[in-house]
Amino acid sequence: MDITLIAGWNLLSLPDRPANLTTGKGLVEAAISQGFNAQLAAAFRNGGWQIYYHPLFGNFTLQEQEGVLLFVQEAGTFTYTAIRY
């Protein structure tokens, strides 16, 4: 599945479960492996932010049908393998 990213913050609501992405860290590292300068993924959950800041700290599990913020420094197309919910 392809998702168009803009430079800066991207609010993603993944319509399908990513086959190999289960954490914020995994999402950032997948974007990096595709040539993005990705730095941060975050989700707002239970009144607080869950954050992964590459490569320094944090991590969180991606939840089905939950929005996640991804910060990248350039625009492009992010591709992942999807499994239908």
Secondary structure as the mmCIF struct_conf table of DSSP 4:
data_model
#
loop_
_struct_conf.conf_type_id
_struct_conf.id
_struct_conf.beg_label_comp_id
_struct_conf.beg_label_asym_id
_struct_conf.beg_label_seq_id
_struct_conf.end_label_comp_id
_struct_conf.end_label_asym_id
_struct_conf.end_label_seq_id
STRN STRN1 ASP A 2 LEU A 5
BEND BEND1 ALA A 7 ALA A 7
STRN STRN2 GLY A 8 LEU A 12
BEND BEND2 PRO A 15 ASP A 16
STRN STRN3 ARG A 17 PRO A 18
BEND BEND3 ALA A 19 ASN A 20
STRN STRN4 THR A 23 THR A 23
HELX_RH_AL_P HELX_RH_AL_P1 GLY A 24 SER A 33
TURN_TY1_P TURN_TY1_P1 GLN A 34 GLY A 35
STRN STRN5 ALA A 38 ARG A 45
TURN_TY1_P TURN_TY1_P2 ASN A 46 GLY A 47
STRN STRN6 GLY A 48 TYR A 53
TURN_TY1_P TURN_TY1_P3 HIS A 54 LEU A 56
STRN STRN7 PHE A 57 PHE A 57
STRN STRN8 THR A 61 THR A 61
HELX_LH_PP_P HELX_LH_PP_P1 LEU A 62 GLN A 63
TURN_TY1_P TURN_TY1_P4 GLU A 64 GLN A 65
STRN STRN9 VAL A 68 VAL A 72
BEND BEND4 GLN A 73 GLU A 74
STRN STRN10 GLY A 76 THR A 79
STRN STRN11 ALA A 82 ILE A 83
#
